[in-house]
């Protein structure tokens, strides 16, 4: 029984992840409000992008921020 449920989850993992993300976002909207939720999601996405660039290009955080931020900000 449990094996068949696990197999179904693995076959439809993108649907399961999408449903879980929708659930989390809806709970966040109910708890924090639309604007705080949008801010949290934007910060999460920004952190994901910085981490992805560092992982993909083997750069450190200072090099990434120097490239993305205007001169004189650092």
Residue, then its C-alpha position, 0 to 999 in steps of 0.5 A: x500500500x505504502x509502496x504504491x503511494x510512494x510510486x505515485x508521488x515519484x511519478x508525479x513529483x512536479x505536481x506534488x511539488x507544485x501543490x505543496x508550493x501552492x499550499x505554502x504560499x496560500x498559508x503565507x498569504x493568510x498569515x502575513x498578507x499579500x505584500x509580506x508574502x511577495x517580499x519573502x518570495x522575492x528575497x527567496x528568489x534572489x537568494x536562489x539566483x545568487x546561490x545558483x550563479x555561485x554554484x554554476x560559475x564557481x565564483x565567490x559572493x564578492x565577485x557576484x555582487x561586484x558584477x550585479x551592483x553598481x560601482x561604489x555600492x560595496 
